[in-house]
Amino acid sequence: MFECQEEKYSQIAPDLDYTESMSNNQTAIKVSVDGGVTWSKITVDLLQSLEESGLKPGYLVLHNGERYHVTTLDDGTMAMAKEARRNRK
């Protein structure tokens, strides 16, 4: 009833300009070193590791309306733990 036609696609070389532009994937985030009393805006590259971002354990980060605590895990790697939402009145 239906005929299956195999389509052949040529191999496409990666676009080097595209991969280079990906390294410019930067975003602005708010950072607090005093538990949220004062805030500073910094720019980070989302493709970098957390260790390379310039953030340090103990920082409070505000990104896309969510708050995260920068912490160090037992094995020494850094991680961001999402802060639990408070009941807003």
mmCIF file as gemmi writes it, N, C-alpha and C atoms, coordinates in Angstrom:
data_model
loop_
_atom_site.group_PDB
_atom_site.id
_atom_site.type_symbol
_atom_site.label_atom_id
_atom_site.label_alt_id
_atom_site.label_comp_id
_atom_site.label_asym_id
_atom_site.label_entity_id
_atom_site.label_seq_id
_atom_site.pdbx_PDB_ins_code
_atom_site.Cartn_x
_atom_site.Cartn_y
_atom_site.Cartn_z
_atom_site.occupancy
_atom_site.B_iso_or_equiv
_atom_site.pdbx_formal_charge
_atom_site.auth_seq_id
_atom_site.auth_asym_id
_atom_site.pdbx_PDB_model_num
ATOM 1 N N . MET Axp A 1 ? 0.818 -1.178 0 1 0 ? 1 A 1
ATOM 2 C CA . MET Axp A 1 ? 0 0 0 1 0 ? 1 A 1
ATOM 3 C C . MET Axp A 1 ? 0.874 1.258 0 1 0 ? 1 A 1
ATOM 4 N N . PHE Axp A 2 ? 1.784 1.368 0.967 1 0 ? 2 A 1
ATOM 5 C CA . PHE Axp A 2 ? 2.707 2.495 1.005 1 0 ? 2 A 1
ATOM 6 C C . PHE Axp A 2 ? 4.081 2.011 0.6 1 0 ? 2 A 1
ATOM 7 N N . GLU Axp A 3 ? 4.752 2.807 -0.157 1 0 ? 3 A 1
ATOM 8 C CA . GLU Axp A 3 ? 6.111 2.464 -0.538 1 0 ? 3 A 1
ATOM 9 C C . GLU Axp A 3 ? 7.085 3.225 0.345 1 0 ? 3 A 1
ATOM 10 N N . CYS Axp A 4 ? 8.051 2.527 0.839 1 0 ? 4 A 1
ATOM 11 C CA . CYS Axp A 4 ? 9.069 3.149 1.677 1 0 ? 4 A 1
ATOM 12 C C . CYS Axp A 4 ? 10.22 3.578 0.788 1 0 ? 4 A 1
ATOM 13 N N . GLN Axp A 5 ? 10.497 4.831 0.786 1 0 ? 5 A 1
ATOM 14 C CA . GLN Axp A 5 ? 11.613 5.343 0.005 1 0 ? 5 A 1
ATOM 15 C C . GLN Axp A 5 ? 12.696 5.816 0.962 1 0 ? 5 A 1
ATOM 16 N N . GLU Axp A 6 ? 13.856 5.26 0.78 1 0 ? 6 A 1
ATOM 17 C CA . GLU Axp A 6 ? 14.973 5.641 1.633 1 0 ? 6 A 1
ATOM 18 C C . GLU Axp A 6 ? 15.586 6.924 1.097 1 0 ? 6 A 1
ATOM 19 N N . GLU Axp A 7 ? 15.633 7.922 1.943 1 0 ? 7 A 1
ATOM 20 C CA . GLU Axp A 7 ? 16.249 9.18 1.551 1 0 ? 7 A 1
ATOM 21 C C . GLU Axp A 7 ? 17.682 9.189 2.041 1 0 ? 7 A 1
ATOM 22 N N . LYS Axp A 8 ? 18.543 9.695 1.212 1 0 ? 8 A 1
ATOM 23 C CA . LYS Axp A 8 ? 19.948 9.754 1.582 1 0 ? 8 A 1
ATOM 24 C C . LYS Axp A 8 ? 20.318 11.199 1.862 1 0 ? 8 A 1
ATOM 25 N N . TYR Axp A 9 ? 20.917 11.399 3.006 1 0 ? 9 A 1
ATOM 26 C CA . TYR Axp A 9 ? 21.346 12.726 3.412 1 0 ? 9 A 1
ATOM 27 C C . TYR Axp A 9 ? 22.865 12.78 3.392 1 0 ? 9 A 1
ATOM 28 N N . SER Axp A 10 ? 23.369 13.872 2.909 1 0 ? 10 A 1
ATOM 29 C CA . SER Axp A 10 ? 24.82 14.028 2.9 1 0 ? 10 A 1
ATOM 30 C C . SER Axp A 10 ? 25.297 14.44 4.287 1 0 ? 10 A 1
ATOM 31 N N . GLN Axp A 11 ? 26.522 14.11 4.586 1 0 ? 11 A 1
ATOM 32 C CA . GLN Axp A 11 ? 27.118 14.528 5.849 1 0 ? 11 A 1
ATOM 33 C C . GLN Axp A 11 ? 27.356 16.026 5.791 1 0 ? 11 A 1
ATOM 34 N N . ILE Axp A 12 ? 26.988 16.715 6.832 1 0 ? 12 A 1
ATOM 35 C CA . ILE Axp A 12 ? 27.16 18.161 6.888 1 0 ? 12 A 1
ATOM 36 C C . ILE Axp A 12 ? 28.277 18.464 7.868 1 0 ? 12 A 1
ATOM 37 N N . ALA Axp A 13 ? 29.222 19.26 7.416 1 0 ? 13 A 1
ATOM 38 C CA . ALA Axp A 13 ? 30.336 19.64 8.283 1 0 ? 13 A 1
ATOM 39 C C . ALA Axp A 13 ? 29.827 20.593 9.354 1 0 ? 13 A 1
ATOM 40 N N . PRO Axp A 14 ? 30.369 20.511 10.573 1 0 ? 14 A 1
ATOM 41 C CA . PRO Axp A 14 ? 29.916 21.427 11.624 1 0 ? 14 A 1
ATOM 42 C C . PRO Axp A 14 ? 30.241 22.872 11.278 1 0 ? 14 A 1
ATOM 43 N N . ASP Axp A 15 ? 29.338 23.738 11.635 1 0 ? 15 A 1
ATOM 44 C CA . ASP Axp A 15 ? 29.519 25.161 11.392 1 0 ? 15 A 1
ATOM 45 C C . ASP Axp A 15 ? 30.412 25.717 12.498 1 0 ? 15 A 1
ATOM 46 N N . LEU Axp A 16 ? 31.66 26.013 12.18 1 0 ? 16 A 1
ATOM 47 C CA . LEU Axp A 16 ? 32.612 26.469 13.184 1 0 ? 16 A 1
ATOM 48 C C . LEU Axp A 16 ? 32.222 27.816 13.761 1 0 ? 16 A 1
ATOM 49 N N . ASP Axp A 17 ? 31.609 28.681 12.956 1 0 ? 17 A 1
ATOM 50 C CA . ASP Axp A 17 ? 31.173 29.978 13.473 1 0 ? 17 A 1
ATOM 51 C C . ASP Axp A 17 ? 30.103 29.795 14.544 1 0 ? 17 A 1
ATOM 52 N N . TYR Axp A 18 ? 29.238 28.793 14.365 1 0 ? 18 A 1
ATOM 53 C CA . TYR Axp A 18 ? 28.185 28.539 15.344 1 0 ? 18 A 1
ATOM 54 C C . TYR Axp A 18 ? 28.783 28.064 16.664 1 0 ? 18 A 1
ATOM 55 N N . THR Axp A 19 ? 29.741 27.143 16.622 1 0 ? 19 A 1
ATOM 56 C CA . THR Axp A 19 ? 30.318 26.638 17.863 1 0 ? 19 A 1
ATOM 57 C C . THR Axp A 19 ? 31.112 27.717 18.576 1 0 ? 19 A 1
ATOM 58 N N . GLU Axp A 20 ? 31.724 28.628 17.837 1 0 ? 20 A 1
ATOM 59 C CA . GLU Axp A 20 ? 32.448 29.717 18.479 1 0 ? 20 A 1
ATOM 60 C C . GLU Axp A 20 ? 31.481 30.702 19.13 1 0 ? 20 A 1
ATOM 61 N N . SER Axp A 21 ? 30.327 30.926 18.507 1 0 ? 21 A 1
ATOM 62 C CA . SER Axp A 21 ? 29.372 31.87 19.085 1 0 ? 21 A 1
ATOM 63 C C . SER Axp A 21 ? 28.715 31.3 20.338 1 0 ? 21 A 1
ATOM 64 N N . MET Axp A 22 ? 28.739 29.982 20.493 1 0 ? 22 A 1
ATOM 65 C CA . MET Axp A 22 ? 28.155 29.38 21.685 1 0 ? 22 A 1
ATOM 66 C C . MET Axp A 22 ? 28.939 29.765 22.936 1 0 ? 22 A 1
ATOM 67 N N . SER Axp A 23 ? 30.222 30.084 22.797 1 0 ? 23 A 1
ATOM 68 C CA . SER Axp A 23 ? 31.013 30.44 23.971 1 0 ? 23 A 1
ATOM 69 C C . SER Axp A 23 ? 30.613 31.804 24.52 1 0 ? 23 A 1
ATOM 70 N N . ASN Axp A 24 ? 29.815 32.547 23.784 1 0 ? 24 A 1
ATOM 71 C CA . ASN Axp A 24 ? 29.336 33.849 24.247 1 0 ? 24 A 1
ATOM 72 C C . ASN Axp A 24 ? 27.986 33.738 24.939 1 0 ? 24 A 1
ATOM 73 N N . ASN Axp A 25 ? 27.675 32.585 25.456 1 0 ? 25 A 1
ATOM 74 C CA . ASN Axp A 25 ? 26.399 32.346 26.115 1 0 ? 25 A 1
ATOM 75 C C . ASN Axp A 25 ? 26.459 32.88 27.544 1 0 ? 25 A 1
ATOM 76 N N . GLN Axp A 26 ? 26.327 34.18 27.678 1 0 ? 26 A 1
ATOM 77 C CA . GLN Axp A 26 ? 26.46 34.822 28.98 1 0 ? 26 A 1
ATOM 78 C C . GLN Axp A 26 ? 25.113 35.348 29.455 1 0 ? 26 A 1
ATOM 79 N N . THR Axp A 27 ? 24.961 35.383 30.764 1 0 ? 27 A 1
ATOM 80 C CA . THR Axp A 27 ? 23.75 35.914 31.365 1 0 ? 27 A 1
ATOM 81 C C . THR Axp A 27 ? 24.113 36.699 32.622 1 0 ? 27 A 1
ATOM 82 N N . ALA Axp A 28 ? 23.27 37.652 32.954 1 0 ? 28 A 1
ATOM 83 C CA . ALA Axp A 28 ? 23.484 38.448 34.166 1 0 ? 28 A 1
ATOM 84 C C . ALA Axp A 28 ? 22.712 37.806 35.312 1 0 ? 28 A 1
ATOM 85 N N . ILE Axp A 29 ? 23.367 37.669 36.453 1 0 ? 29 A 1
ATOM 86 C CA . ILE Axp A 29 ? 22.72 37.14 37.645 1 0 ? 29 A 1
ATOM 87 C C . ILE Axp A 29 ? 22.993 38.079 38.809 1 0 ? 29 A 1
ATOM 88 N N . LYS Axp A 30 ? 22.136 38.015 39.809 1 0 ? 30 A 1
ATOM 89 C CA . LYS Axp A 30 ? 22.352 38.803 41.022 1 0 ? 30 A 1
ATOM 90 C C . LYS Axp A 30 ? 22.994 37.898 42.063 1 0 ? 30 A 1
ATOM 91 N N . VAL Axp A 31 ? 23.992 38.444 42.763 1 0 ? 31 A 1
ATOM 92 C CA . VAL Axp A 31 ? 24.734 37.68 43.759 1 0 ? 31 A 1
ATOM 93 C C . VAL Axp A 31 ? 24.769 38.464 45.06 1 0 ? 31 A 1
ATOM 94 N N . SER Axp A 32 ? 24.566 37.769 46.17 1 0 ? 32 A 1
ATOM 95 C CA . SER Axp A 32 ? 24.661 38.38 47.493 1 0 ? 32 A 1
ATOM 96 C C . SER Axp A 32 ? 25.666 37.594 48.329 1 0 ? 32 A 1
ATOM 97 N N . VAL Axp A 33 ? 26.542 38.319 49.003 1 0 ? 33 A 1
ATOM 98 C CA . VAL Axp A 33 ? 27.517 37.673 49.882 1 0 ? 33 A 1
ATOM 99 C C . VAL Axp A 33 ? 27.111 37.808 51.343 1 0 ? 33 A 1
ATOM 100 N N . ASP Axp A 34 ? 26.014 38.531 51.609 1 0 ? 34 A 1
ATOM 101 C CA . ASP Axp A 34 ? 25.585 38.768 52.989 1 0 ? 34 A 1
ATOM 102 C C . ASP Axp A 34 ? 24.171 38.246 53.261 1 0 ? 34 A 1
ATOM 103 N N . GLY Axp A 35 ? 23.796 37.171 52.588 1 0 ? 35 A 1
ATOM 104 C CA . GLY Axp A 35 ? 22.5 36.543 52.854 1 0 ? 35 A 1
ATOM 105 C C . GLY Axp A 35 ? 21.3 37.247 52.267 1 0 ? 35 A 1
ATOM 106 N N . GLY Axp A 36 ? 21.496 38.124 51.3 1 0 ? 36 A 1
ATOM 107 C CA . GLY Axp A 36 ? 20.382 38.785 50.636 1 0 ? 36 A 1
ATOM 108 C C . GLY Axp A 36 ? 20.125 40.2 51.08 1 0 ? 36 A 1
ATOM 109 N N . VAL Axp A 37 ? 21.003 40.772 51.912 1 0 ? 37 A 1
ATOM 110 C CA . VAL Axp A 37 ? 20.83 42.164 52.338 1 0 ? 37 A 1
ATOM 111 C C . VAL Axp A 37 ? 21.2 43.103 51.199 1 0 ? 37 A 1
ATOM 112 N N . THR Axp A 38 ? 22.349 42.882 50.582 1 0 ? 38 A 1
ATOM 113 C CA . THR Axp A 38 ? 22.77 43.677 49.422 1 0 ? 38 A 1
ATOM 114 C C . THR Axp A 38 ? 23.036 42.741 48.252 1 0 ? 38 A 1
ATOM 115 N N . TRP Axp A 39 ? 22.796 43.251 47.048 1 0 ? 39 A 1
ATOM 116 C CA . TRP Axp A 39 ? 22.943 42.442 45.841 1 0 ? 39 A 1
ATOM 117 C C . TRP Axp A 39 ? 23.857 43.146 44.852 1 0 ? 39 A 1
ATOM 118 N N . SER Axp A 40 ? 24.623 42.35 44.1 1 0 ? 40 A 1
ATOM 119 C CA . SER Axp A 40 ? 25.459 42.849 43.006 1 0 ? 40 A 1
ATOM 120 C C . SER Axp A 40 ? 25.112 42.058 41.76 1 0 ? 40 A 1
ATOM 121 N N . LYS Axp A 41 ? 25.196 42.71 40.599 1 0 ? 41 A 1
ATOM 122 C CA . LYS Axp A 41 ? 24.955 42.023 39.339 1 0 ? 41 A 1
ATOM 123 C C . LYS Axp A 41 ? 26.29 41.628 38.734 1 0 ? 41 A 1
ATOM 124 N N . ILE Axp A 42 ? 26.402 40.354 38.326 1 0 ? 42 A 1
ATOM 125 C CA . ILE Axp A 42 ? 27.596 39.902 37.624 1 0 ? 42 A 1
ATOM 126 C C . ILE Axp A 42 ? 27.161 39.164 36.367 1 0 ? 42 A 1
ATOM 127 N N . THR Axp A 43 ? 28.066 39.022 35.428 1 0 ? 43 A 1
ATOM 128 C CA . THR Axp A 43 ? 27.805 38.282 34.201 1 0 ? 43 A 1
ATOM 129 C C . THR Axp A 43 ? 28.599 36.993 34.247 1 0 ? 43 A 1
ATOM 130 N N . VAL Axp A 44 ? 27.932 35.868 33.986 1 0 ? 44 A 1
ATOM 131 C CA . VAL Axp A 44 ? 28.599 34.572 33.968 1 0 ? 44 A 1
ATOM 132 C C . VAL Axp A 44 ? 28.333 33.887 32.635 1 0 ? 44 A 1
ATOM 133 N N . ASP Axp A 45 ? 29.267 33.043 32.241 1 0 ? 45 A 1
ATOM 134 C CA . ASP Axp A 45 ? 29.132 32.233 31.039 1 0 ? 45 A 1
ATOM 135 C C . ASP Axp A 45 ? 28.481 30.916 31.452 1 0 ? 45 A 1
ATOM 136 N N . LEU Axp A 46 ? 27.326 30.609 30.885 1 0 ? 46 A 1
ATOM 137 C CA . LEU Axp A 46 ? 26.583 29.417 31.275 1 0 ? 46 A 1
ATOM 138 C C . LEU Axp A 46 ? 27.261 28.126 30.845 1 0 ? 46 A 1
ATOM 139 N N . LEU Axp A 47 ? 28.236 28.21 29.947 1 0 ? 47 A 1
ATOM 140 C CA . LEU Axp A 47 ? 28.927 27.014 29.496 1 0 ? 47 A 1
ATOM 141 C C . LEU Axp A 47 ? 30.14 26.686 30.358 1 0 ? 47 A 1
ATOM 142 N N . GLN Axp A 48 ? 30.516 27.569 31.263 1 0 ? 48 A 1
ATOM 143 C CA . GLN Axp A 48 ? 31.64 27.308 32.161 1 0 ? 48 A 1
ATOM 144 C C . GLN Axp A 48 ? 31.18 26.453 33.333 1 0 ? 48 A 1
ATOM 145 N N . SER Axp A 49 ? 32.151 25.799 33.948 1 0 ? 49 A 1
ATOM 146 C CA . SER Axp A 49 ? 31.823 25.053 35.163 1 0 ? 49 A 1
ATOM 147 C C . SER Axp A 49 ? 31.594 26.047 36.295 1 0 ? 49 A 1
ATOM 148 N N . LEU Axp A 50 ? 30.984 25.584 37.35 1 0 ? 50 A 1
ATOM 149 C CA . LEU Axp A 50 ? 30.691 26.45 38.487 1 0 ? 50 A 1
ATOM 150 C C . LEU Axp A 50 ? 31.975 26.974 39.119 1 0 ? 50 A 1
ATOM 151 N N . GLU Axp A 51 ? 33.013 26.146 39.13 1 0 ? 51 A 1
ATOM 152 C CA . GLU Axp A 51 ? 34.296 26.56 39.69 1 0 ? 51 A 1
ATOM 153 C C . GLU Axp A 51 ? 34.915 27.702 38.887 1 0 ? 51 A 1
ATOM 154 N N . GLU Axp A 52 ? 34.706 27.717 37.571 1 0 ? 52 A 1
ATOM 155 C CA . GLU Axp A 52 ? 35.275 28.745 36.696 1 0 ? 52 A 1
ATOM 156 C C . GLU Axp A 52 ? 34.419 30.004 36.623 1 0 ? 52 A 1
ATOM 157 N N . SER Axp A 53 ? 33.23 29.978 37.19 1 0 ? 53 A 1
ATOM 158 C CA . SER Axp A 53 ? 32.29 31.092 37.048 1 0 ? 53 A 1
ATOM 159 C C . SER Axp A 53 ? 32.633 32.293 37.919 1 0 ? 53 A 1
ATOM 160 N N . GLY Axp A 54 ? 33.452 32.098 38.946 1 0 ? 54 A 1
ATOM 161 C CA . GLY Axp A 54 ? 33.768 33.181 39.865 1 0 ? 54 A 1
ATOM 162 C C . GLY Axp A 54 ? 32.897 33.174 41.107 1 0 ? 54 A 1
ATOM 163 N N . LEU Axp A 55 ? 31.888 32.303 41.149 1 0 ? 55 A 1
ATOM 164 C CA . LEU Axp A 55 ? 31.049 32.18 42.338 1 0 ? 55 A 1
ATOM 165 C C . LEU Axp A 55 ? 31.804 31.396 43.406 1 0 ? 55 A 1
ATOM 166 N N . LYS Axp A 56 ? 31.496 31.679 44.661 1 0 ? 56 A 1
ATOM 167 C CA . LYS Axp A 56 ? 32.177 31.023 45.78 1 0 ? 56 A 1
ATOM 168 C C . LYS Axp A 56 ? 31.145 30.43 46.732 1 0 ? 56 A 1
ATOM 169 N N . PRO Axp A 57 ? 31.537 29.369 47.465 1 0 ? 57 A 1
ATOM 170 C CA . PRO Axp A 57 ? 30.617 28.802 48.458 1 0 ? 57 A 1
ATOM 171 C C . PRO Axp A 57 ? 30.172 29.864 49.455 1 0 ? 57 A 1
ATOM 172 N N . GLY Axp A 58 ? 28.893 29.853 49.774 1 0 ? 58 A 1
ATOM 173 C CA . GLY Axp A 58 ? 28.318 30.837 50.687 1 0 ? 58 A 1
ATOM 174 C C . GLY Axp A 58 ? 27.563 31.94 49.973 1 0 ? 58 A 1
ATOM 175 N N . TYR Axp A 59 ? 27.793 32.092 48.666 1 0 ? 59 A 1
ATOM 176 C CA . TYR Axp A 59 ? 27.078 33.116 47.909 1 0 ? 59 A 1
ATOM 177 C C . TYR Axp A 59 ? 25.616 32.717 47.756 1 0 ? 59 A 1
ATOM 178 N N . LEU Axp A 60 ? 24.756 33.698 47.707 1 0 ? 60 A 1
ATOM 179 C CA . LEU Axp A 60 ? 23.345 33.521 47.404 1 0 ? 60 A 1
ATOM 180 C C . LEU Axp A 60 ? 23.13 34.088 46.006 1 0 ? 60 A 1
ATOM 181 N N . VAL Axp A 61 ? 22.549 33.286 45.109 1 0 ? 61 A 1
ATOM 182 C CA . VAL Axp A 61 ? 22.385 33.67 43.707 1 0 ? 61 A 1
ATOM 183 C C . VAL Axp A 61 ? 20.903 33.785 43.388 1 0 ? 61 A 1
ATOM 184 N N . LEU Axp A 62 ? 20.528 34.853 42.691 1 0 ? 62 A 1
ATOM 185 C CA . LEU Axp A 62 ? 19.16 35.046 42.217 1 0 ? 62 A 1
ATOM 186 C C . LEU Axp A 62 ? 19.191 34.995 40.698 1 0 ? 62 A 1
ATOM 187 N N . HIS Axp A 63 ? 18.501 33.988 40.128 1 0 ? 63 A 1
ATOM 188 C CA . HIS Axp A 63 ? 18.473 33.822 38.671 1 0 ? 63 A 1
ATOM 189 C C . HIS Axp A 63 ? 17.09 33.338 38.258 1 0 ? 63 A 1
ATOM 190 N N . ASN Axp A 64 ? 16.477 34.046 37.324 1 0 ? 64 A 1
ATOM 191 C CA . ASN Axp A 64 ? 15.13 33.718 36.834 1 0 ? 64 A 1
ATOM 192 C C . ASN Axp A 64 ? 14.115 33.611 37.969 1 0 ? 64 A 1
ATOM 193 N N . GLY Axp A 65 ? 14.24 34.481 38.955 1 0 ? 65 A 1
ATOM 194 C CA . GLY Axp A 65 ? 13.281 34.52 40.047 1 0 ? 65 A 1
ATOM 195 C C . GLY Axp A 65 ? 13.477 33.458 41.117 1 0 ? 65 A 1
ATOM 196 N N . GLU Axp A 66 ? 14.468 32.61 40.969 1 0 ? 66 A 1
ATOM 197 C CA . GLU Axp A 66 ? 14.744 31.558 41.947 1 0 ? 66 A 1
ATOM 198 C C . GLU Axp A 66 ? 16.034 31.871 42.688 1 0 ? 66 A 1
ATOM 199 N N . ARG Axp A 67 ? 16.083 31.49 43.957 1 0 ? 67 A 1
ATOM 200 C CA . ARG Axp A 67 ? 17.276 31.724 44.777 1 0 ? 67 A 1
ATOM 201 C C . ARG Axp A 67 ? 18.022 30.408 44.968 1 0 ? 67 A 1
ATOM 202 N N . TYR Axp A 68 ? 19.338 30.478 44.843 1 0 ? 68 A 1
ATOM 203 C CA . TYR Axp A 68 ? 20.205 29.317 44.985 1 0 ? 68 A 1
ATOM 204 C C . TYR Axp A 68 ? 21.345 29.651 45.941 1 0 ? 68 A 1
ATOM 205 N N . HIS Axp A 69 ? 21.749 28.675 46.738 1 0 ? 69 A 1
ATOM 206 C CA . HIS Axp A 69 ? 22.914 28.809 47.607 1 0 ? 69 A 1
ATOM 207 C C . HIS Axp A 69 ? 24.066 28.058 46.952 1 0 ? 69 A 1
ATOM 208 N N . VAL Axp A 70 ? 25.214 28.702 46.821 1 0 ? 70 A 1
ATOM 209 C CA . VAL Axp A 70 ? 26.404 28.033 46.305 1 0 ? 70 A 1
ATOM 210 C C . VAL Axp A 70 ? 27.036 27.298 47.475 1 0 ? 70 A 1
ATOM 211 N N . THR Axp A 71 ? 27.272 26.008 47.303 1 0 ? 71 A 1
ATOM 212 C CA . THR Axp A 71 ? 27.792 25.177 48.38 1 0 ? 71 A 1
ATOM 213 C C . THR Axp A 71 ? 28.852 24.227 47.842 1 0 ? 71 A 1
ATOM 214 N N . THR Axp A 72 ? 29.591 23.608 48.73 1 0 ? 72 A 1
ATOM 215 C CA . THR Axp A 72 ? 30.593 22.614 48.359 1 0 ? 72 A 1
ATOM 216 C C . THR Axp A 72 ? 30.106 21.245 48.819 1 0 ? 72 A 1
ATOM 217 N N . LEU Axp A 73 ? 30.17 20.264 47.92 1 0 ? 73 A 1
ATOM 218 C CA . LEU Axp A 73 ? 29.762 18.904 48.257 1 0 ? 73 A 1
ATOM 219 C C . LEU Axp A 73 ? 30.885 18.187 49.005 1 0 ? 73 A 1
ATOM 220 N N . ASP Axp A 74 ? 30.598 16.985 49.499 1 0 ? 74 A 1
ATOM 221 C CA . ASP Axp A 74 ? 31.58 16.213 50.262 1 0 ? 74 A 1
ATOM 222 C C . ASP Axp A 74 ? 32.843 15.906 49.46 1 0 ? 74 A 1
ATOM 223 N N . ASP Axp A 75 ? 32.698 15.74 48.142 1 0 ? 75 A 1
ATOM 224 C CA . ASP Axp A 75 ? 33.87 15.419 47.32 1 0 ? 75 A 1
ATOM 225 C C . ASP Axp A 75 ? 34.633 16.661 46.864 1 0 ? 75 A 1
ATOM 226 N N . GLY Axp A 76 ? 34.214 17.842 47.312 1 0 ? 76 A 1
ATOM 227 C CA . GLY Axp A 76 ? 34.932 19.072 47.003 1 0 ? 76 A 1
ATOM 228 C C . GLY Axp A 76 ? 34.405 19.846 45.811 1 0 ? 76 A 1
ATOM 229 N N . THR Axp A 77 ? 33.476 19.268 45.053 1 0 ? 77 A 1
ATOM 230 C CA . THR Axp A 77 ? 32.924 19.995 43.916 1 0 ? 77 A 1
ATOM 231 C C . THR Axp A 77 ? 31.877 20.996 44.393 1 0 ? 77 A 1
ATOM 232 N N . MET Axp A 78 ? 31.733 22.057 43.628 1 0 ? 78 A 1
ATOM 233 C CA . MET Axp A 78 ? 30.751 23.087 43.972 1 0 ? 78 A 1
ATOM 234 C C . MET Axp A 78 ? 29.406 22.75 43.345 1 0 ? 78 A 1
ATOM 235 N N . ALA Axp A 79 ? 28.337 23.167 44.013 1 0 ? 79 A 1
ATOM 236 C CA . ALA Axp A 79 ? 26.982 22.936 43.519 1 0 ? 79 A 1
ATOM 237 C C . ALA Axp A 79 ? 26.101 24.098 43.949 1 0 ? 79 A 1
ATOM 238 N N . MET Axp A 80 ? 24.962 24.227 43.269 1 0 ? 80 A 1
ATOM 239 C CA . MET Axp A 80 ? 23.979 25.244 43.631 1 0 ? 80 A 1
ATOM 240 C C . MET Axp A 80 ? 22.736 24.528 44.138 1 0 ? 80 A 1
ATOM 241 N N . ALA Axp A 81 ? 22.346 24.833 45.371 1 0 ? 81 A 1
ATOM 242 C CA . ALA Axp A 81 ? 21.163 24.229 45.981 1 0 ? 81 A 1
ATOM 243 C C . ALA Axp A 81 ? 20.026 25.239 45.94 1 0 ? 81 A 1
ATOM 244 N N . LYS Axp A 82 ? 18.897 24.813 45.379 1 0 ? 82 A 1
ATOM 245 C CA . LYS Axp A 82 ? 17.744 25.701 45.267 1 0 ? 82 A 1
ATOM 246 C C . LYS Axp A 82 ? 17.148 25.959 46.646 1 0 ? 82 A 1
ATOM 247 N N . GLU Axp A 83 ? 16.887 27.228 46.922 1 0 ? 83 A 1
ATOM 248 C CA . GLU Axp A 83 ? 16.305 27.614 48.203 1 0 ? 83 A 1
ATOM 249 C C . GLU Axp A 83 ? 14.822 27.274 48.202 1 0 ? 83 A 1
ATOM 250 N N . ALA Axp A 84 ? 14.334 26.745 49.31 1 0 ? 84 A 1
ATOM 251 C CA . ALA Axp A 84 ? 12.912 26.424 49.431 1 0 ? 84 A 1
ATOM 252 C C . ALA Axp A 84 ? 12.105 27.714 49.404 1 0 ? 84 A 1
ATOM 253 N N . ARG Axp A 85 ? 10.968 27.672 48.729 1 0 ? 85 A 1
ATOM 254 C CA . ARG Axp A 85 ? 10.104 28.855 48.657 1 0 ? 85 A 1
ATOM 255 C C . ARG Axp A 85 ? 9.441 29.092 50.001 1 0 ? 85 A 1
ATOM 256 N N . ARG Axp A 86 ? 9.366 30.343 50.359 1 0 ? 86 A 1
ATOM 257 C CA . ARG Axp A 86 ? 8.674 30.726 51.59 1 0 ? 86 A 1
ATOM 258 C C . ARG Axp A 86 ? 7.224 31.033 51.26 1 0 ? 86 A 1
ATOM 259 N N . ASN Axp A 87 ? 6.38 30.878 52.247 1 0 ? 87 A 1
ATOM 260 C CA . ASN Axp A 87 ? 4.975 31.247 52.046 1 0 ? 87 A 1
ATOM 261 C C . ASN Axp A 87 ? 4.879 32.758 51.964 1 0 ? 87 A 1
ATOM 262 N N . ARG Axp A 88 ? 4.43 33.243 50.834 1 0 ? 88 A 1
ATOM 263 C CA . ARG Axp A 88 ? 4.303 34.686 50.644 1 0 ? 88 A 1
ATOM 264 C C . ARG Axp A 88 ? 2.891 35.12 50.972 1 0 ? 88 A 1
ATOM 265 N N . LYS Axp A 89 ? 2.799 36.215 51.695 1 0 ? 89 A 1
ATOM 266 C CA . LYS Axp A 89 ? 1.476 36.714 52.078 1 0 ? 89 A 1
ATOM 267 C C . LYS Axp A 89 ? 1.091 37.886 51.235 1 0 ? 89 A 1
